[in-house]
Amino acid sequence: MKYLITGSAGFIGSSLAVALLERNDEVLGIDNILPYQDIRLSHARLARCLAFERYQHSDIDIRNGQKLGALIQNWQPQVVIHLAARAGVRAAEQDPQSYIDTNIQGFFNIMEACRKTPVEALVYASSSSVYGGIERLPYHESMPIEHPLNLYAATKKANELLAYSYSHLHHLPTIGMRFFTVYGPWCRPDMALLHFALSIKNGKPIDLYNYGRHRRDFTYINDIIQGLLLIIDHWESKLEIGANGPYAIYNIGSGQPIPLAVYVSWLEQYLGYTAIKEQRPRRSCDMLATYADITAIHRDFGYQPQFSIEEGIRRFSVWFHDFYA
Ligand SMILES: NC(=O)c1ccc[n+]([C@@H]2O[C@H](COP(=O)([O-])OP(=O)(O)OC[C@H]3O[C@@H](n4cnc5c(N)ncnc54)[C@H](O)[C@@H]3O)[C@@H](O)[C@H]2O)c1
């Protein structure tokens, strides 16, 4: 099979590319590695993909619709997995324009290219953050999502709406994946786990917003990859083609939320350092809790998370000590 993955030098994109390449699929990855992130880490992730002969890379910017369209038309992938985005809640406050350009214009460019080529299906990253201010837990895909608490969440909700219209009008099969706080080896430095690990290692204090009481449905990267592979392999038999068009949205999480303070204590244990903790009040952009109802993806695809938080953090710590030695 020929897959195109956007964001292939990113945390989830590189992990998915390696998983597809290991089973002999062909992958074309797109990533332009801009300097808002840790470039050394991005290049190291990309090197994992480039180690496979069946991997090809393009550094085009998804904001450039013309180049993107020509690339997809030329390469003719069967399925496009769109993961490139400005990710993260807090950076969106500092640089909102780039979130609009990449997450909205870039997403539109991907859909247009998929429609024109055409490809068999578009699988794309949404986020648990679309549930925003909803207080009822766990979050189910059928809940109305009217209150994104930050711009990042709003762009992800917009993606789901845009995808719906393309599925409905152009019969482009689209499957949106609402990822719940993904963590593990190769994760992003702006995410709590790696940000905390680097601070703890360097003897710097870490900020525990809402006094560490936020509960998050932390999901180990291998479980996310398991879910993505199940969707990529079996979407055709499961996607409802009716009045809604070939369109679906799935939560993908662990279904076992824990408080941030507990997450940090596992991290201290496996890193072998003690954190200096600064207790901070809640910020308005932060959700109080995330908790995935994973009944739908389990029912349709047999998805079952395999990794406990303890095992996930243990594996992360092994990677961290090795990479940042
Ligand atoms: N990691 C999580 O916990 C999480 C949770 C919910 C949703 N998501 C979503 O999943 C996707 C992947 O997340 P991630 O954690 O791997 O993020 P990441 O930042 O590690 O990966 C995204 C990649 O996209 C690339 N990119 C950004 N803008 C680009 C552009 N204009 N052109 C080409 N490439 C560009 C970046 O260089 C980066 O390598 C994102 O859409 C994110 O919003 C992630």
The ligand as a Gaussian input file, in Angstrom:
#p B3LYP/6-31G(d) Opt

LIG

0 1
 N        0.345000      14.643000      20.726000
 C       -0.885000      14.747000      21.246000
 O       -1.120000      14.506000      22.434000
 C       -2.035000      15.165000      20.366000
 C       -3.321000      15.227000      20.953000
 C       -4.388000      15.611000      20.149000
 C       -4.211000      15.878000      18.809000
 N       -2.940000      15.835000      18.282000
 C       -2.790000      16.143000      16.864000
 O       -2.072000      15.092000      16.237000
 C       -1.229000      15.608000      15.195000
 C        0.206000      15.200000      15.435000
 O        0.613000      15.675000      16.714000
 P        2.111000      15.539000      17.222000
 O        2.063000      15.526000      18.705000
 O        2.793000      14.437000      16.490000
 O        2.690000      16.955000      16.769000
 P        4.137000      17.332000      16.179000
 O        4.277000      18.823000      16.337000
 O        5.190000      16.483000      16.797000
 O        4.006000      16.960000      14.643000
 C        3.452000      17.829000      13.680000
 C        4.449000      17.957000      12.540000
 O        3.828000      18.770000      11.530000
 C        4.846000      19.533000      10.919000
 N        4.263000      20.731000      10.331000
 C        3.690000      21.765000      11.007000
 N        3.295000      22.709000      10.148000
 C        3.617000      22.267000       8.903000
 C        3.445000      22.815000       7.603000
 N        2.883000      24.027000       7.421000
 N        3.884000      22.101000       6.526000
 C        4.470000      20.888000       6.706000
 N        4.658000      20.322000       7.930000
 C        4.234000      21.011000       9.014000
 C        5.806000      19.898000      12.057000
 O        7.105000      20.200000      11.569000
 C        5.756000      18.644000      12.931000
 O        6.868000      17.795000      12.678000
 C       -1.451000      17.122000      15.202000
 O       -2.442000      17.436000      14.246000
 C       -1.983000      17.398000      16.598000
 O       -2.772000      18.563000      16.641000
 C       -1.869000      15.476000      19.028000

